[in-house]
C-alpha cells in the first residue's frame, strides 16, 4: 500500500510539472488517503503484534 501511495505521489509531481493541475490534485489526494490508511494499518499491526499469546 505504501508503494501505491508513492506511485500516486510521483504521478502527481510529474503531472504538476507538466501543467496538468487537476490531475495532479487528484493524484496527490489519493496519495494522501493511501498513506494515511497505510499508517493506520501499520499502527494497528504493531499493537496487535505485541499482545501476549493466549
Secondary structure, DSSP 8 states (H G I E B T S, - for coil): -HHHHHHHHHHHHHHHHHT-HHHHHHHHHHHHHHHHHHHHHHHHHHHHHTS---
